[in-house]
Amino acid sequence: MGVIGEHAVVMGASMGGLAAARTLAARFRRVTVIDRDTLPDRPENRRAVPHGGHAHALLISGRIALDRLFPGLTDELVEGGAVLFDPGHDLLFHQMGSLRARFASGRCGVSLTRAYLEHSVRARVRALDNVTIRDRTQVCGHLAGGGRITGVELDGGERLWADFVVDATGRGGGGPTRSMERFGYPLPEIDTVKINVGYTTLMLKRRPGDLPGNGLLYLMSAVPPHDKRAAAAFAVEGDRWMVTLGGWHRAHAPVDRAGFEEFAAGLEAPEMAELLARAEPLDDKDARKFTYPAARRRRYERLRTVPAGHVALGDAICSFNPLYGQGMTVAVLEAIELGRHLDRFGAASAPMARSFYRAASKIIDTPWQMATGSDFIFPETEGIRPLGNGLLNSYIRQVVLASHVSQDAHRVLLDVQHLLAPPASVMRPATILRALRHARRSPARV
């Protein structure tokens, strides 16, 4: 690792942009992070991130990756109130009609609000001597010349020249990346999966024992295709429960308290309704709602021509169905991969960008296949259905049924879902035989 350029610009100060800024700070003399939003000095939800006040999962692989970028971050978060949990034991996961078998996995997750996580990471980035964060600043286009992106133009006409520009502006069209068309650079193809997801979140006061068996998190996924609802309760900082109810294809929870509780009472499993009956709300405000019509993946890895001095990252490449909690983790993993590629190529060249997009595509493949494969269980889902999806979903159903009684099946699913093991681990012959045997004993077996 060494200095390879004078100035890098990161467009976007959410998790992907902040992780990218940390990566670039070790490789450029100066880094400027630009965000159009007002960035709060406290752990507060941001106006430009409408889903920020809802439940967010940081997968275990994402927590490990963030600790690599920001040593000691997990300890700092826990000291500030974030909740450590063992996903095998402390997470009550009701899936396909029953709870997964609980066991001590030895894995360590951390549960917290996105606002607290972003605030803590942003403070770490601000503390870097060579990083400047500029909020309330809008990028309106790129600057280019000589086969490369040479900077960005800000609203008002200011120009920032840079050796490297990272687009981490999110899912809304790749930010000002469209401006590159006028320089002759094509936009990527987009894979779209229409899911019509919506969810509603309410904050509650938290006390020990609110969830059965002193659980610290609760997840209930749909039993497709007839049931499209999902639910989550996360223990977060401030002795609070963050409770999110919703689902696919307009199975959305109301924002008023009575409607919210009625939605919970209609869920297949009783734990969520019992939690709402037991725990007190923090205030008398209605819950907040967020809708998400479609997951989108921009196929940058298929482009034959990309400019030097520019890459997209995070949701600007791929925005996942948020019900699976994959987005922040994938963005951080991509930021680390970007650092590897800059070190390998020694410059923000076009070959580096093409190679990075191929590597990022491999990072995205697993969570994208997992998420969209599950989405296509619902007949209303629109998009290009993965080859062999029906057969694979039938088998995964058997593994989930096995996880109701088998710790081994639960462990395999846990490691794959947290991106700690490849999906192929679910298809090992020994796993297949055990899954088919244990699935017969599931209490949800029909």
SULBELLIN-V24448 format. One record per backbone hydrogen bond with DSSP energy under -1.0 kcal/mol. NH is the residue of the N-H (numbers start at 0). CO is the residue of the C=O. Records with the same first field share a line. If there is no record, write none. Layout:
BEGIN
NH = CO, CO
END
This chain:
BEGIN
3 = 26
7 = 29
8 = 163
9 = 31
10 = 165
11 = 33
17 = 13
18 = 14
19 = 15
20 = 16
21 = 17
22 = 18
23 = 19
24 = 20
26 = 23
27 = 23
28 = 4
29 = 5
30 = 129
31 = 7
32 = 131
33 = 9
34 = 133
43 = 41
48 = 45
51 = 48
53 = 50
60 = 417
62 = 58
63 = 59
64 = 60
65 = 61
66 = 62
67 = 63
68 = 64
69 = 65
72 = 69
75 = 71
76 = 72
77 = 73
78 = 74
79 = 75
80 = 77
81 = 76
82 = 110
84 = 108
89 = 85
91 = 216
93 = 218
94 = 97
97 = 94
99 = 92
100 = 402
102 = 87
108 = 84
110 = 82
116 = 112
117 = 113
118 = 114
119 = 115
120 = 116
121 = 117
122 = 118
123 = 119
124 = 120
125 = 121
126 = 122
127 = 124
130 = 127
131 = 30
133 = 32
135 = 36
136 = 34
139 = 152
140 = 152
142 = 150
144 = 147
148 = 307
149 = 142
150 = 142
151 = 159
152 = 140
153 = 157
154 = 137
156 = 153
159 = 151
161 = 149
162 = 6
163 = 6
164 = 308
165 = 8
166 = 310
167 = 10
172 = 170
176 = 173
178 = 175
179 = 176
180 = 177
182 = 179
183 = 180
184 = 179
190 = 296
192 = 294
193 = 381
194 = 292
195 = 292
196 = 291
197 = 246
198 = 289
199 = 244
200 = 287
201 = 242
203 = 240
204 = 279
205 = 238
209 = 206
213 = 210
214 = 211
215 = 89
216 = 89
217 = 232
218 = 91
219 = 230
220 = 93
226 = 222
229 = 245
230 = 219
231 = 243
232 = 217
233 = 241
234 = 215
235 = 239
239 = 235
240 = 203
241 = 233
242 = 201
243 = 231
244 = 199
245 = 229
246 = 197
247 = 227
248 = 194
249 = 195
250 = 247
251 = 249
259 = 255
260 = 256
261 = 257
262 = 258
263 = 259
264 = 260
265 = 261
266 = 263
273 = 269
274 = 270
275 = 271
276 = 272
277 = 273
278 = 274
281 = 202
286 = 254
287 = 200
289 = 198
291 = 196
294 = 192
295 = 318
296 = 190
297 = 316
298 = 188
299 = 297
301 = 298
302 = 299
307 = 146
308 = 347
310 = 164
312 = 166
315 = 312
316 = 313
317 = 313
318 = 295
323 = 320
324 = 321
329 = 325
330 = 326
331 = 327
332 = 328
333 = 329
334 = 330
335 = 331
336 = 332
337 = 333
338 = 334
339 = 335
340 = 336
341 = 337
342 = 338
343 = 339
344 = 340
345 = 341
348 = 346
352 = 348
353 = 349
354 = 350
355 = 351
356 = 352
357 = 353
358 = 354
359 = 355
360 = 356
361 = 357
362 = 358
363 = 359
364 = 360
367 = 363
368 = 364
369 = 365
370 = 366
371 = 367
372 = 368
373 = 369
374 = 370
375 = 371
376 = 373
377 = 374
380 = 377
381 = 193
388 = 385
391 = 387
392 = 388
393 = 389
394 = 390
395 = 391
396 = 392
397 = 393
398 = 394
399 = 395
400 = 396
401 = 397
402 = 398
403 = 400
404 = 401
405 = 401
409 = 405
410 = 406
411 = 407
412 = 408
413 = 409
414 = 410
415 = 411
416 = 412
417 = 413
418 = 415
419 = 414
420 = 414
424 = 421
425 = 422
426 = 423
431 = 427
432 = 428
433 = 429
434 = 430
435 = 431
436 = 432
437 = 433
438 = 434
440 = 437
441 = 438
444 = 441
END
